[in-house]
């Protein structure tokens, strides 16, 4: 555990260098130092299992590893060994390799609701390919996305809907419409209003709350009746809900689905999967217009595909999804008890499926507060817990969970003081953390 007033001088200097060389100081906005208390954004040296070390030599129990991608823990031996074997054989060629066949067979065996798969390097390429394919198949221009889900793509069709829409033409933004999660009537009204214009419905099949009974099946029926494509974004639900994703757990089959994050345990691999009749539109064995589906130089990089195959083996052979749920349930119960014990149970709130926990920090009026989030994060960091969320990895031990709960209890004691004072500023220590999507810096 770090000292109560610990500082990060080397991390602070490294952050300055990052900003001098990289716009935003990170390659993902969610990893930016504006997401952490001022001068307390650790720059990571290395990680192993559920722990990471910063350049100042501090060790942390890490949650939300790699923005939920490192679900087996850092440097997992079976994954790194599979990668090493392929690296020695070459990583990219002028023609496909048999690794691509093996990876596709393994993926389709793991996600049997899909009939074809194509690999890429990031989730945005996969979701945008799904949208393009839906538009080509239906001949319709509009995309309907779930307004309650935070992120689908870095591409214009989605980013234009956020406060960070600078540089995106209004004509592009007008082609994206939104529907609320869980509300079939509102979705049907949208499909009726834009009759024969909506190419697809795209959503995460589940997030912090379970789908209402019959909801996903209802969306399937609406998509069929209105002639549009149903797309499940399974970047997060894939593997964390079940090895076959949310579609495997809830038994509703989308036309197309996208996977990433946990698929590579930190290695860059994503997937677009779905019905053969649709997917083949991006291939060479059909009679219609060709669709530029996915064509990426590094999409079939052999070591990333080897990582994906190893990840799927570990998940199915070792029951990883069940372990993630068990660890998450232990953590959620501990955090809720600690918060209640310190009198802040209605202010530090744990939400979500046990394998994908997040937390909310609410002020004295029960409203979300960036100031209280900053206070909370400062105390967690001081206790050796790096937790922008409470998303678990299977590398966590029960001792890690117990230590985290102890640190949360200490943080909640300070939280209670701030609530009693109706002013968290003495414990914030500088500017508050900021939301990722905002119009101005």
C-alpha positions in Angstrom: 0.0 0.0 0.0 1.2 3.5 -0.8 1.4 6.2 1.8 -1.6 8.5 2.3 0.0 11.4 0.6 1.9 9.5 -2.1 3.1 11.2 -5.2 4.1 10.1 -8.7 7.0 12.2 -9.9 8.2 9.9 -12.6 4.7 9.3 -13.9 4.0 13.0 -13.9 7.2 13.6 -16.0 6.2 10.7 -18.3 2.7 12.2 -18.8 4.3 15.5 -19.8 6.3 13.6 -22.5 3.3 11.7 -23.6 1.3 15.0 -24.1 4.3 16.5 -26.0 4.4 13.7 -28.5 0.9 12.2 -28.6 -2.4 14.2 -28.9 -4.2 13.7 -25.6 -1.3 11.9 -24.0 -2.7 8.5 -24.8 -3.9 6.4 -27.7 -7.3 5.9 -26.2 -9.2 8.8 -24.6 -10.4 6.5 -21.8 -6.8 6.1 -20.8 -6.1 9.8 -20.6 -4.7 11.4 -17.5 -7.8 13.6 -17.4 -9.6 10.5 -16.3 -7.6 10.4 -13.0 -7.0 12.9 -10.2 -4.6 15.7 -11.0 -0.9 14.5 -11.0 -2.0 11.0 -9.9 -2.3 9.2 -13.3 0.2 6.3 -13.1 2.2 5.5 -16.2 2.6 1.7 -16.3 5.9 0.0 -16.4 4.7 -3.6 -16.6 2.0 -6.0 -15.4 1.7 -9.6 -14.4 -1.5 -11.4 -13.5 -3.9 -9.0 -11.8 -1.1 -6.5 -10.8 0.6 -3.7 -12.5 3.6 -1.6 -11.5 4.0 2.1 -12.4 7.3 3.8 -13.4 7.6 5.1 -9.8 7.8 1.5 -8.5 4.3 1.4 -7.0 2.3 -1.9 -7.3 -1.5 -1.9 -7.9 -4.3 -4.4 -8.0 -5.7 -3.5 -11.4 -9.4 -3.5 -12.5 -10.8 -3.0 -16.0 -7.4 -4.2 -17.4 -6.8 -2.9 -20.9 -10.3 -1.4 -21.1 -11.7 -4.8 -20.3 -9.6 -6.6 -22.8 -7.1 -8.4 -20.5 -9.6 -10.7 -18.8 -7.2 -13.5 -18.1 -4.6 -11.3 -16.5 -1.4 -9.9 -17.9 1.2 -12.2 -19.5 -1.0 -15.2 -19.2 1.4 -18.2 -19.8 -0.8 -20.1 -22.3 -1.5 -17.0 -24.3 2.1 -15.8 -24.4 3.4 -19.2 -25.3 1.0 -19.5 -28.2 2.1 -16.1 -29.4 5.8 -17.0 -29.1 5.3 -20.1 -31.2 3.8 -18.1 -34.1 6.2 -15.2 -33.9 9.0 -17.6 -34.7 7.2 -18.7 -37.8 6.6 -15.2 -39.2 3.7 -12.9 -38.5 2.3 -11.7 -41.9 2.4 -12.9 -45.4 1.3 -12.0 -49.0 -1.3 -14.8 -48.9 -3.5 -16.3 -46.2 -2.0 -18.9 -43.8 -3.6 -22.0 -42.3 -3.7 -20.2 -38.9 -6.5 -18.2 -40.4 -8.5 -21.3 -41.1 -7.8 -22.7 -37.6 -8.7 -19.4 -35.9 -12.0 -19.2 -37.9 -12.9 -22.8 -37.1 -12.1 -22.2 -33.4 -14.2 -19.0 -33.3 -17.2 -20.5 -35.0 -17.1 -23.5 -32.7 -17.0 -21.2 -29.7 -19.8 -19.0 -31.1 -22.0 -21.5 -33.0 -24.7 -19.0 -33.7 -22.4 -17.5 -36.4 -21.7 -19.1 -39.8 -18.8 -17.0 -41.0 -16.2 -14.7 -39.4 -13.7 -12.2 -40.5 -11.0 -10.8 -38.2 -9.7 -7.3 -37.8 -7.6 -5.4 -35.3 -10.1 -3.2 -33.5 -13.8 -3.0 -32.6 -14.5 0.1 -34.6 -13.5 -1.5 -37.9 -15.8 -4.5 -37.1 -18.8 -2.4 -36.2 -18.4 -0.1 -39.2 -18.1 -3.1 -41.5 -21.3 -4.5 -40.0 -23.1 -1.2 -40.6 -21.7 -1.0 -44.2 -22.8 -4.5 -44.9 -26.3 -3.8 -43.5 -26.7 -0.8 -45.7 -25.5 -2.7 -48.8 -27.8 -5.6 -48.1 -30.9 -3.5 -47.5 -30.2 -0.6 -49.8 -31.2 1.7 -46.9 -29.2 4.7 -45.6 -30.0 5.1 -41.9 -28.4 3.5 -38.9 -30.4 3.1 -35.7 -28.2 2.7 -32.6 -29.1 2.3 -28.9 -28.9 5.7 -27.2 -28.2 4.2 -23.8 -24.9 2.5 -24.8 -21.8 4.7 -24.6 -19.6 3.6 -27.6 -19.8 1.8 -30.9 -17.1 3.1 -33.2 -14.5 5.9 -33.8 -16.1 6.3 -37.3 -18.3 9.2 -38.3 -21.6 7.4 -38.2 -21.3 7.1 -34.4 -18.9 9.8 -33.3 -21.1 12.4 -34.9 -23.8 11.6 -32.3 -21.4 12.5 -29.4 -20.4 15.9 -28.0 -17.0 15.3 -29.8 -18.6 15.7 -33.3 -16.1 18.3 -34.6 -15.0 17.6 -38.2 -18.1 15.5 -39.0 -20.6 16.8 -41.6 -24.1 17.4 -40.5 -25.3 15.3 -43.4 -23.5 12.3 -42.0 -25.0 12.9 -38.5 -28.5 13.0 -39.9 -28.3 9.4 -41.1 -27.9 8.1 -37.5 -31.0 7.8 -35.3 -31.4 6.4 -31.8 -33.7 4.1 -29.8 -33.9 3.5 -26.0 -32.8 0.2 -24.6 -35.5 -2.0 -23.3 -38.4 -0.1 -25.0 -39.8 -2.1 -27.9 -42.7 0.3 -28.5 -40.3 3.3 -29.0 -38.1 1.2 -31.3 -41.1 0.2 -33.4 -42.2 3.8 -33.6 -38.8 4.8 -34.9 -38.9 2.0 -37.5 -42.3 3.2 -38.6 -41.3 6.8 -38.7 -38.4 6.0 -41.0 -40.2 3.2 -42.8 -37.9 1.5 -45.3 -35.0 3.8 -44.4 -33.3 2.0 -41.5 -30.7 -0.5 -42.5 -29.9 -1.9 -39.1 -30.5 -1.8 -35.3 -27.1 -1.9 -33.5 -26.8 -2.3 -29.7 -25.0 -4.1 -26.9 -27.3 -7.0 -26.1 -26.8 -6.3 -22.3 -24.9 -3.8 -20.2 -25.3 -2.8 -16.5 -28.9 -4.2 -16.4 -30.2 -7.5 -17.7 -32.4 -7.3 -20.8 -36.1 -7.1 -19.9 -37.9 -10.4 -20.4 -38.6 -10.9 -24.1 -36.8 -7.7 -25.1 -34.0 -9.2 -27.3 -36.5 -11.6 -28.9 -38.8 -8.7 -29.5 -36.0 -6.8 -31.3 -35.4 -9.9 -33.4 -39.1 -9.9 -34.5 -39.1 -6.1 -35.2 -36.0 -6.4 -37.3 -37.5 -9.2 -39.3 -40.8 -7.5 -39.8 -39.3 -4.2 -40.9 -36.6 -5.8 -43.0 -33.5 -4.5 -41.2 -30.4 -6.1 -39.9 -30.0 -6.9 -36.2 -26.4 -6.3 -35.0 -25.2 -7.2 -31.5 -22.1 -5.4 -30.4 -20.5 -8.1 -28.2 -17.2 -6.3 -27.6 -17.8 -6.5 -23.9 -20.4 -9.2 -23.5 -18.4 -11.6 -25.6 -16.8 -14.2 -23.2 -17.7 -12.2 -20.1 -21.4 -13.2 -20.4 -20.6 -16.6 -21.8 -18.0 -18.1 -24.1 -20.6 -17.7 -26.9 -21.4 -14.1 -25.9 -24.8 -12.7 -24.9 -26.4 -14.4 -27.9 -25.3 -17.7 -26.5 -26.6 -16.9 -23.0 -29.9 -15.4 -24.0 -30.6 -17.6 -27.0 -31.4 -14.8 -29.5 -29.4 -14.9 -32.7 -28.5 -11.6 -34.4 -27.8 -11.3 -38.1 -24.3 -9.9 -37.4 -22.2 -9.6 -34.3 -18.9 -8.1 -33.4 -16.3 -9.3 -30.8 -13.1 -8.0 -29.5 -11.6 -7.0 -26.1 -11.4 -10.3 -24.2 -10.9 -12.2 -27.5 -7.2 -11.5 -27.5 -6.3 -10.9 -23.8 -4.6 -7.7 -24.8 -3.5 -8.7 -28.3 -5.1 -6.7 -31.1 -7.8 -8.9 -32.6 -11.5 -8.3 -33.2 -14.1 -10.2 -35.2 -17.2 -9.6 -37.4 -19.4 -12.7 -37.5 -22.8 -13.6 -38.7 -25.1 -15.3 -41.2 -23.5 -16.7 -44.3 -25.9 -15.0 -46.7 -24.9 -11.6 -45.3 -21.2 -12.2 -44.7 -20.7 -13.6 -48.2 -21.7 -10.3 -49.6 -18.2 -9.2 -48.6 -16.7 -12.2 -50.4 -16.3 -13.5 -53.9 -19.0 -16.2 -54.1 -22.2 -14.2 -54.8 -23.7 -12.5 -57.8 -24.5 -9.0 -56.3 -22.4 -5.9 -56.0 -19.2 -6.3 -54.1 -19.1 -4.9 -50.6 -15.8 -3.6 -49.2 -16.3 -5.4 -45.9 -13.0 -5.7 -44.1 -9.6 -5.5 -45.8 -6.8 -4.8 -43.3 -3.1 -5.4 -43.7 -2.8 -6.7 -40.2 -6.2 -8.4 -39.8 -4.7 -11.9 -40.1 -1.5 -11.2 -38.1 -0.7 -14.8 -37.0 0.4 -14.1 -33.5 -2.8 -12.2 -32.6 -4.9 -15.1 -34.1 -2.9 -17.5 -32.0 -3.6 -15.5 -29.0 -7.3 -15.5 -29.7 -7.3 -19.3 -30.1 -5.4 -19.7 -26.8 -7.9 -17.4 -25.0 -10.8 -19.4 -26.3 -9.2 -22.7 -25.1 -8.5 -21.3 -21.7 -12.1 -20.0 -21.3 -13.7 -23.2 -22.3 -11.3 -25.6 -20.5 -10.9 -23.7 -17.3 -14.4 -22.2 -16.8 -13.1 -18.6 -16.9 -16.6 -17.0 -17.3 -17.8 -18.7 -14.1 -14.7 -17.6 -12.3 -15.2 -14.0 -13.4 -18.7 -14.1 -12.1 -17.6 -15.6 -8.7 -14.9 -13.0 -8.2 -17.2 -10.2 -9.2 -19.9 -11.4 -6.8 -17.4 -11.4 -4.0 -16.2 -8.0 -4.9 -19.6 -6.4 -5.3 -20.8 -7.8 -2.0 -17.7 -6.6 -0.2 -17.9 -3.1 -1.7 -21.6 -2.8 -0.9 -21.0 -3.9 2.7 -18.1 -1.5 3.1 -20.0 1.4 1.7 -23.1 0.7 3.9 -20.8 0.3 6.9 -19.4 3.8 6.4 -22.9 5.3 5.8 -22.4 5.9 2.1 -24.2 2.9 0.7 -26.5 5.2 -1.3 -23.6 7.2 -2.7 -21.0 4.6 -3.7 -23.1 2.3 -5.9 -21.9 -0.9 -7.6 -23.7 -1.8 -10.8 -23.7 -4.3 -13.6 -23.2 -8.0 -14.2 -20.8 -9.6 -11.8 -18.2 -10.1 -14.6 -18.5 -6.5 -15.7 -18.9 -4.2 -12.6 -18.8 -0.5 -12.6 -19.4 2.0 -9.8 -21.2 5.3 -9.5 -20.2 8.1 -7.2 -23.2 10.2 -6.1 -23.2 13.5 -4.2 -25.4 14.5 -1.2 -28.4 14.9 -3.6 -27.9 11.5 -5.1 -26.6 12.9 -8.4 -23.5 11.6 -10.3 -20.5 13.7 -9.3 -17.0 14.0 -10.9 -15.8 15.6 -7.7 -16.7 12.6 -5.6 -15.4 10.2 -8.2 -12.1 12.1 -7.9 -12.0 11.8 -4.2 -12.8 8.1 -4.4 -10.1 7.4 -7.0 -7.5 9.2 -5.0 -8.2 7.0 -2.0 -8.1 3.9 -4.1 -4.8 4.8 -5.7 -3.3 5.6 -2.3 -4.3 2.1 -1.2 -2.7 0.4 -4.2 -5.9 -0.1 -6.2 -6.1 1.1 -9.8 -9.8 1.0 -10.5 -11.5 3.2 -13.1 -14.2 0.4 -12.9 -14.5 -2.8 -10.9 -14.3 -5.1 -13.9 -12.5 -8.2 -12.8 -9.9 -10.4 -14.4 -9.6 -14.1 -13.7 -6.1 -13.5 -12.4 -7.4 -11.8 -9.2 -7.1 -13.8 -6.0 -9.6 -13.7 -3.1 -6.8 -11.9 -1.2 -6.8 -9.2 -3.9 -10.5 -8.8 -3.6 -10.3 -8.6 0.2 -7.6 -6.0 0.1 -9.6 -4.0 -2.4 -12.6 -4.1 -0.1 -10.5 -2.9 2.8 -9.2 0.1 0.7 -12.8 0.8 -0.4 -13.8 1.0 3.2 -11.1 3.5 3.9 -12.1 5.6 0.9 -15.7 5.5 2.0 -14.8 6.9 5.4 -13.3 9.9 3.7 -16.4 10.0 1.4 -18.6 10.2 4.5 -16.6 13.2 5.8 -17.1 15.0 2.5 -20.8 14.3 2.5 -21.1 15.6 6.0 -19.3 18.8 5.0 -21.4 19.0 1.8 -18.2 19.9 0.0 -15.7 17.3 -1.4 -13.2 19.9 -2.6 -10.8 19.6 0.4 -10.3 15.9 -0.6 -10.2 16.3 -4.4 -6.7 17.6 -4.6 -7.0 19.6 -7.8 -9.2 19.6 -10.9 -11.9 16.8 -10.9 -11.7 14.0 -13.3 -13.6 14.6 -16.6 -16.0 12.6 -18.8 -14.5 11.2 -21.9 -17.1 12.7 -24.3 -17.2 16.4 -23.9 -17.1 19.2 -26.4 -14.4 21.4 -24.9 -11.1 20.5 -23.3 
